[in-house]
Every structure is written in structure tokens, then in C-alpha cells.
């Protein structure tokens, strides 16, 4: 039941994130697949490509009852190490563990922590404006 709930929450969150990125001119795929240097096809919750298809952003969502474990950062790092997207972003709801925050910084993964969908969208909007 927990996995079904997580999948449902992720799909509820994926829609507004897709809309936001499309508003910024990105072509979005959910889920998005990128093929790595190893030849392995990796699944991300979402991939976004800029207008001239020169820059790809890979995004995963991690949702927990209280704190998202660093495992989601480690898992994402393995995928981005192989696929080398221009940007990688992990949305953690409601918050990321301290180890996860440290790893995200080390692995150059943009970490968005948000209590809920509204905060996540607002944080992503700010991130899009910066990049």
C-alpha cells in the first residue's frame, strides 16, 4: 500500500512540475529515459530538454513520511554518472536527511526540499529562473 501511495503522490506532483517546465519552454517527458555511456537505459521521474535540445535536466522525486533517506541521492547519482545530463534535480518531500544533503552537494545534484507540492513548485520555479 505504501508503494501505491508514493506512486500516486509522485504522479500528482509530476503534473504541475511538467506544466511549470513547459512554461519555461522545456520539452518534458514523464517518465524520462536517458541512455548512459554503459548502454544502460535509465529511468528518471522526469526529463526536460531546452528548446535547442542542447541541455537535458533529469529529475527524480523522493517522498517519505518524515525524512527522505540518502539512498535516493545515491541511486540518482548512479544514473547521472552514467548518463551525464546537464542538470540533475532531486525533489525531496518533506525533507532530506543530513547525509543525503551532503551527498547531493558532493554529487552536484540540485536538491529541492519541500513540505508539500506547492512549496516544491515554488522552489523549482526559483531554480528555473536562476539557471
Secondary structure, DSSP 8 states (H G I E B T S, - for coil): -HHHHHHHHHHHHHHHHHHHHHHTT-EEESSEEEE-TTS-EEEESEEEE-TTS--EEEEEEEE-SS-B-THHHHHHHHHHHHH--SEEEEEEES-B-HHHHHHHHHTT-EEEE-SSHHHHHHHHHHHHHH-
